[in-house]
Amino acid sequence: MRAGEAMEDGFRDCCRNVRIGKILVQKDPRDANSERKIYYAKFPKDMHERHVFVLDPLVATGMSVCKAIEVLLDYKVEQSRIIFLTLFAAPEGLKLLHETYPDITIVTTHVDEGVDSEGFIVPGLGDFGDRFFSTEFTI
């Protein structure tokens, strides 16, 4: 949900009959290293029998996507059936993701320099969800 929805229409154009599930993972915006929380999750009942694409336009620290994958594993999806699609990534996030879940497939278009002290990609775009929806996440 949120930032990942920016990729949904394009994904549907490529994969017309795909079934869509939703998950919302959030961090405390004041603390880049805060524990990620699941606010919403709804998936097709047969998801564990399918290949699962996780869409997120940016991966910075990798903590949010790791939390999302943890939930998928709880729903009995095998790591080897998970394909993570991202547009821009920081090396720190890719490293955490690969070390934590070595059997998933990761696809990105670009690897940036790294993350700053606030957990944003450098040079990066800021919070993609906020940019896409013209909002600011607050607690």
ZIPEMO-V651142 format. One record per backbone hydrogen bond with DSSP energy under -0.5 kcal/mol. NH is the residue of the N-H (numbers start at 0). CO is the residue of the C=O. Records with the same first field share a line. If there is no record, write none. Layout:
NH: CO / CO
This chain:
3: 0
4: 1
5: 1 / 2
6: 3
7: 4
8: 4
10: 6
11: 7
12: 8
13: 9
14: 10
17: 14
21: 41
23: 39
24: 22
25: 36
28: 26
30: 27
33: 30
36: 25
38: 23 / 36
39: 23
41: 21
46: 43
48: 45
49: 46
51: 80
53: 51 / 82
54: 52
55: 53 / 84
58: 87
65: 61
66: 62
67: 63
68: 64
69: 65
70: 66
71: 67
72: 68
73: 69
74: 70
75: 72
76: 71
80: 77
81: 78
82: 51 / 80
83: 104
84: 53 / 82
85: 83 / 106
86: 56
87: 56
88: 109
89: 58
92: 59
93: 89
94: 90
95: 91
96: 92
97: 93
98: 94
99: 95
100: 96
103: 100
104: 81
106: 83
108: 85 / 86
109: 86
111: 88 / 109
112: 121
113: 121
115: 119
118: 115
121: 113
127: 125
130: 126
131: 127
132: 128
133: 129
134: 129
